[in-house]
Amino acid sequence: QLLRKLRDHWHPSWGAEALLRVALRSTQKTKLAWAKDAAVLELAEWQLSEVKMAKELAELETSLVSLEGLKRLGFQLSLEHVAHVARLLTPQGLKMSSKSICRLLWL
């Protein structure tokens, strides 16, 4: 319930980092449990909607963090989400961090 109350006050980068940290610090067994958790599912859905709306470089890099966290938790990513981020990042060229380029390639 706390997540639902705070969702309107969260910045997308907080949600992206939360998903990634949960994924990186979890064992395979706990990743499966987290992936079924209602709060995580709601956060994942919210983050995916943020990915679709991303347009600026900072938003795109946050989207990459979200997508990486979701993939590491075992969520099946839509090609549409990855393609959207890739299409918008391409013109950014050298402005992208090397970490963002690696994340995009990993997805």
N, C-alpha and C positions, 0 to 999 in steps of 0.2 A: 504494500500500500504506500509505503514511503516513496518508492520509485515513481508511482503514479502522481503523487502530490508534487514531487520535485521536478518531474519531467519538463514542465513548462519553464523552469528556471535553469535548466541544464544548457550548457554550451555543447554543440556537437563534438568538439574536440575532447571534452570530458568523457562522453559516452564512448568515443572511439578508443581513447586510452584505457578506459575501464574494460572494454571487450578484449583488447590486446593483452592487458595485464592478467586478466582471468585466464586467457588461453595459454599464456607463457608460463604461468605458475601452477597450472593444473596437470595432474597425471592423466593418462588416457581414460581411466575410470571416472575421474571427476569431470573431465571434459564432457563425457557423455551425459552426466547428471546435470551439468550446467546448461548444456544444449537443450535439455527438456524443461528447464526451469521457466516458469511463466514470466518472471521479471526479466530474465535474459532474452526470452523470445520477444517480449515487448520492446526492449531496448534495441534488439537486432532489427526489428521492423521499423522502428523510428530512425535508426541510423541508415537503413537502406533508403528510406524516403529522403533523408538528407543528401545521400549520394546523388540521387536523381536531380536535386535542386542545385548542386554545386556548380559554380561557374568561375570563381576566382582561384588563384594558385593556392592560397592557404586552405580554402575549402576543399580543393582537390587533394591536397596532401592529407588532410583529415580524412577524406573519403578512402584514401589508400590504407590508412591505419585501420579504419573500420572494416574494410574488406579483408585485410590480413587477419584481424582478430576473428572475424566470422569464419574465415576459411580454416584457421587453426582450431576453432571450436568444432569443426566438422559440418558447418552449414554448407549447403549446396549453393554456390553463387550463381547468379544469373549472368549469362554472357552479356546481357544488356547493360548491367551495372558496370562491368569491367570495360566494355567497349565505350560507354559514355565517358568514363574517366580518361581512358586512353585517347579518345578523340579530342577531348578538351586540353589534355596535357601536351599533345604533340606540338601545337604552336608555341608553347611556353619555352621549348628548346632548352637553352642553357640556364634558364632561371630555376629549373628543377634541381632539387638536391639529389645527390647520388643515391641516397637511401630511398627516395621516392621512385627513382628509376628501377632500382632493385625490387622494390615492392611490386611495382607494376609488372615486371617480368616474371616474378614469382607467382602472381595470380594467374 
